[in-house]
């Protein structure tokens, strides 16, 4: 049931990334798999909500919510633009790190990061 609900709220970009992950895994493309997993995790983390204002910070038993699901809250829903910004940030992070690795004499690590960046770039419009 959770997968069905998640699929209904997926943005087209997130959907493309999710569909690309098993393909990359089956192809044993480690760079693409790594980049896709990290990017999907970054998107999921961006949906997390911060604790509500005014919620007691005490762990005293008398102020804790009681019962199954008492502390459940809905996750944020990201717009397509927000998802795209996250993907672009992940891509830029890899390119910046690759440039730094290149600068300090680690071309092999730089190429791995550039390969990850290319695999993300293919999913952007």
C-alpha positions in Angstrom: 0.0 0.0 0.0 2.8 2.4 0.8 4.4 2.0 -2.6 1.1 2.8 -4.3 0.6 6.0 -2.3 4.3 7.0 -2.8 3.8 6.5 -6.6 0.8 8.8 -6.7 2.8 11.7 -5.2 6.0 11.1 -7.2 7.2 13.9 -9.4 8.1 12.9 -13.0 11.8 13.5 -12.2 11.7 11.4 -9.0 9.8 8.7 -10.9 12.5 8.6 -13.6 15.2 8.3 -10.9 13.4 5.5 -9.2 12.9 3.6 -12.4 16.5 4.1 -13.4 17.8 2.6 -10.1 16.9 -1.0 -10.7 18.1 -0.7 -14.3 21.5 0.6 -13.1 21.7 -2.1 -10.5 20.9 -4.9 -13.1 23.6 -3.4 -15.4 26.0 -3.4 -12.5 26.7 0.3 -13.1 28.1 1.2 -9.7 28.5 4.9 -10.4 24.9 5.4 -11.5 23.6 3.2 -8.7 25.6 5.2 -6.1 24.4 8.6 -7.6 20.8 7.5 -7.9 20.6 6.1 -4.3 22.2 9.2 -2.8 20.0 11.5 -4.8 16.8 9.6 -3.9 17.9 9.7 -0.2 18.5 13.4 -0.5 15.0 13.9 -1.9 13.5 11.7 0.9 15.4 13.7 3.5 14.1 16.9 2.1 10.5 15.7 2.7 11.1 15.2 6.4 9.3 17.6 8.7 10.8 19.5 11.6 9.4 18.9 15.0 6.3 21.0 15.6 6.6 24.2 17.5 5.3 24.0 21.0 5.9 20.3 21.4 7.3 19.7 24.8 11.0 18.7 24.7 10.7 16.8 27.9 10.7 13.0 28.0 8.5 13.0 31.1 6.0 10.2 30.8 3.1 12.6 31.5 3.8 14.8 28.4 4.6 12.1 25.9 2.0 11.2 23.2 0.4 7.8 23.8 -0.8 5.2 21.4 0.1 3.7 18.1 0.8 6.5 15.6 0.4 9.3 18.2 3.6 10.9 16.9 3.0 10.3 13.2 3.0 13.4 10.9 2.6 13.7 7.2 5.8 14.3 5.2 6.3 17.4 3.1 5.3 17.2 -0.5 8.0 18.6 -2.8 7.2 20.4 -6.0 8.8 19.3 -9.3 11.1 22.4 -9.0 12.2 21.5 -5.5 13.1 17.9 -6.7 14.9 19.3 -9.6 16.9 21.7 -7.4 17.9 18.8 -5.2 19.1 16.8 -8.2 21.0 19.7 -9.6 22.6 20.3 -6.2 23.7 16.7 -6.0 25.1 17.0 -9.5 26.9 20.2 -8.7 28.3 18.7 -5.5 29.9 15.8 -7.5 31.3 18.1 -10.2 32.9 20.4 -7.5 34.3 17.5 -5.7 35.7 16.0 -8.9 37.4 19.3 -9.7 39.0 19.3 -6.3 40.2 15.7 -6.7 41.6 16.6 -10.1 43.4 19.5 -8.6 45.1 17.5 -5.8 46.1 14.7 -8.2 43.4 12.0 -7.9 42.1 11.7 -11.5 40.6 8.3 -10.8 38.4 9.6 -8.0 37.5 12.6 -10.1 36.4 10.5 -13.0 34.2 8.3 -10.7 32.4 11.5 -9.5 32.1 12.8 -13.0 30.6 9.5 -14.1 28.0 9.8 -11.2 27.3 13.4 -12.3 26.7 12.3 -15.9 24.3 9.6 -14.8 22.3 12.2 -12.9 22.4 14.7 -15.8 20.8 12.3 -18.1 17.6 12.5 -16.1 17.4 16.3 -16.1 15.5 18.0 -18.9 
